[in-house]
Amino acid sequence: MNYLQNLSPINQLLVLVAFIGLLFGFLVVYLDNSKDYVLKRDWRDKKTKQ
C-alpha cells in the first residue's frame, strides 16, 4: 500500500478508476453468464449460428 501513497494524486486517481472499471467489468460478465439474471434488452442475435 505504500507504493500507492508514493504516487502523484493524478496517478492515484487513475489507479482507482481502473480498479473500479475492472470490478464493474467482472460484475457485467458475472451477470451476463448468470442463468437467474436476464438482460432487459439483449441486442445479440438469438437466431441459429450459421
N, C-alpha and C positions, 0 to 999 in steps of 0.2 A: 504494500500500500504506500510505502514511502516513495516509490517510483512515480506514482500519480501525483503526489504532492509536490514533486520537483518540477513537474510540467508547468508550462505557462497556462494561465486561465483559459485562453482560447483552445489550446490543445486538450485541456481537461474537459471542456465543453464538447469538443469533437468526440472524445472517447466516450463520454456519457451518451451522446446522441447515437453513436454507433452501437453501443451496448443495448440501448432501448430498442433500436431498429432490429437487432438480432433477436431479442426476446419477442418482439411483435411478429417477426418472420416465423419463428418457431410456433407461436400461437396460431397463426394462419394455417401453417402446414398441418398442425395437430387437428384443428377444427375441420379442415378440408378432408382429412383422412378419417375422421370420426364418423361412425355409422349413425349416431344419435343426432348429429347436428347437420341440418340440410341448409345449404346456402339459399337465401331468398330468391335471388336471380342468378341461376347458374348459366353463364353465357356459353359454356363449352358445348360442342356438338354432341348430342346424345345418340346420334344415328350410328349404325354399324360402321366399323372401320373398314376402309376399302384397301 
